[in-house]
């Protein structure tokens, strides 16, 4: 159950975007109404064993959730016959007085506090911007235990400012001593969190599934331990303050850090949609997003009534690197220009070699997803050279949808890639795709 009200009073943790999100603070009656309706839906089919309540900060912070509301929640849950309740709170908001109040209303309900321990190291906690210390956690854990409650601790896997394996080992050893349940959560660069900047600056990067599994596997033998790799629908979403238009045909624009984080995401986290199993490499366009350009409109008009159209996955390759078209409107893919007239022989060479590597890394991860690969480019294009070199080096089969012969007949036209001869070849080529 998610019940937001107000903003985390601390809001300064480096890794947390939720705590910076401002939502309206709700009054007692509104909170009760929302809770009743969510509870009604949660128990409609059957009574669940457990309810977890996620908040926009800390449920025991009276500025966000009045004490009367918290008492109401626990007594209502107890009445329904639900056995267990996990409520999220800042460890510093736990006090004897609040535990007494919960004990008065909870009946038979077992209550666990969902608490962000993150890491059991004060230096790292300080750098992470946490308000609490390891000692705070130890003290409150003792109080919680004495009062008959439990702890469900959230531990960060791969946080910045520490060596991931030793940091996790130290934290898990600590947590196993004082927590009933421990969730190892992957650390992600939330849009509004300073951690996003660390990723962009190349000072930290999120752990992918294989890295996460390697770090966490040794702890899974403990029955109170679980993992949460995909707690966040991860796509690089840039905060507004970082958004600028990237213009230029030079080294800095080619390997811009914003492009590098996207390529990192595409190479290690991205999963193409299952039905999109025919890969079509296509050129970029000056107008953004690409779908508004003459080039893309003509290409898509030419292929949209093909039987295989729904399976075709168009992927642009351009100065930002590999760009699956579903991301064309994401920043910075609609906010860059690579003015070709500024290119030098050296830039062209670097462009080809950088993009060959990007395409290779993308294909190493994703080639097995695609049944067929198609390439549709001008024969003079550096991007084509980069893609074909990557495919050849990986030994992957592909079809080129604009033949050498066809190219020779149209190469002097104004925009040859959307010449009817070229588009007819593209259609015929993709019509054979299965
Ligand atoms: S981790 Fe918790 S305390 Fe820190 S900013 Fe986020 S919601 Fe607030």
Boltz pocket constraint, residues with backbone or C-beta under 6 A from the ligand:
constraints:
  - pocket:
      binder: B
      contacts: [[A, 8], [A, 9], [A, 10], [A, 11], [A, 12], [A, 13], [A, 16], [A, 17], [A, 18], [A, 19], [A, 20], [A, 56], [A, 57], [A, 58], [A, 90], [A, 116]]
      max_distance: 6.0
